[in-house]
């Protein structure tokens, strides 16, 4: 079984769903916390990196959290408060893998 690269519309739909869920979670559980807006670009980076790896016949790393931290550092998103970018990256990478496997 191969990997079927998802189209842009699929990425946009899954990204928007994930971001809305992220915002809804913090609205309900965040005690006033407001998301920083870094989730959206993190999701897109994770999606793009995963699609690149999977389309070339590779898999994404088993340690997606470690991969997210590494990519955050490499892209200038690795500051102390950039956990939201990493969270989005992980969600994007996992969504890309699932979307291409369906």
Wavefront OBJ file of the C-alpha trace (Angstrom):
o trace
v 0.000 0.000 0.000
v 1.384 3.371 -1.041
v 0.794 6.916 -0.005
v -1.770 8.999 -1.898
v -0.795 12.653 -1.549
v -3.839 14.586 -0.323
v -4.848 17.719 -2.212
v -4.696 21.267 -0.856
v -8.424 21.371 -0.126
v -8.100 18.333 2.137
v -5.219 19.985 4.014
v -7.156 23.244 4.396
v -10.263 21.452 5.675
v -8.337 19.339 8.200
v -6.204 22.328 9.264
v -9.265 24.503 9.855
v -11.006 21.730 11.815
v -7.933 21.171 13.974
v -7.444 24.878 14.608
v -11.107 25.369 15.508
v -10.916 22.439 17.932
v -7.749 23.915 19.433
v -9.398 27.304 19.953
v -12.577 25.733 21.332
v -10.566 23.687 23.825
v -8.806 26.775 25.157
v -12.011 28.813 25.222
v -13.550 26.160 27.463
v -10.521 25.101 29.538
v -7.950 27.867 29.316
v -8.908 30.120 32.215
v -8.547 33.137 29.947
v -5.682 31.786 27.830
v -5.850 33.067 24.261
v -4.139 30.986 21.554
v -1.164 32.781 20.012
v -1.917 31.986 16.382
v 1.109 29.699 16.060
v -0.970 26.526 15.801
v -2.026 27.261 12.191
v 1.519 27.683 10.746
v 2.736 24.738 12.822
v 0.008 22.531 11.365
v 0.926 23.550 7.816
v 4.636 22.903 8.436
v 3.918 19.480 9.908
v 1.607 18.652 7.016
v 4.138 19.750 4.387
v 7.060 17.935 6.023
v 5.030 14.743 6.407
v 3.757 14.854 2.814
v 7.330 15.364 1.557
v 8.582 12.371 3.545
v 5.650 10.087 2.786
v 5.524 10.972 -0.920
v 9.171 9.994 -1.299
v 8.508 6.540 0.147
v 9.675 7.295 3.687
v 7.649 7.330 6.878
v 7.364 10.088 9.442
v 9.494 9.604 12.558
v 7.974 7.508 15.320
v 8.771 10.292 17.779
v 6.607 13.005 16.248
v 7.012 15.187 19.350
v 10.797 15.068 19.002
v 10.519 15.801 15.296
v 8.274 18.796 16.077
v 10.815 20.179 18.555
v 13.644 19.720 16.057
v 11.695 21.410 13.255
v 10.636 24.226 15.604
v 14.296 24.962 16.337
v 15.223 24.780 12.648
v 12.460 27.174 11.601
v 12.860 29.722 14.398
v 9.789 28.544 16.308
v 11.592 26.908 19.184
v 11.215 29.517 21.901
v 10.004 28.782 25.402
v 6.422 29.745 24.549
v 6.275 28.119 21.124
v 4.635 24.898 22.318
v 1.570 25.862 20.319
v 3.545 25.712 17.027
v 4.874 22.273 18.009
v 1.370 21.093 18.880
v 0.126 22.237 15.479
v 3.099 20.566 13.756
v 2.319 17.224 15.380
v -1.355 17.472 14.431
v -0.470 18.399 10.852
v 2.019 15.568 10.413
v -0.395 12.993 11.792
v -3.294 14.351 9.708
v -1.206 14.193 6.518
v -0.253 10.598 7.192
v -3.852 9.593 7.859
v -5.278 11.565 4.919
v -2.904 9.886 2.467
v -3.563 6.450 3.884
v -7.357 6.589 3.570
l 1 2 3 4 5 6 7 8 9 10 11 12 13 14 15 16 17 18 19 20 21 22 23 24 25 26 27 28 29 30 31 32 33 34 35 36 37 38 39 40 41 42 43 44 45 46 47 48 49 50 51 52 53 54 55 56 57 58 59 60 61 62 63 64 65 66 67 68 69 70 71 72 73 74 75 76 77 78 79 80 81 82 83 84 85 86 87 88 89 90 91 92 93 94 95 96 97 98 99 100 101 102
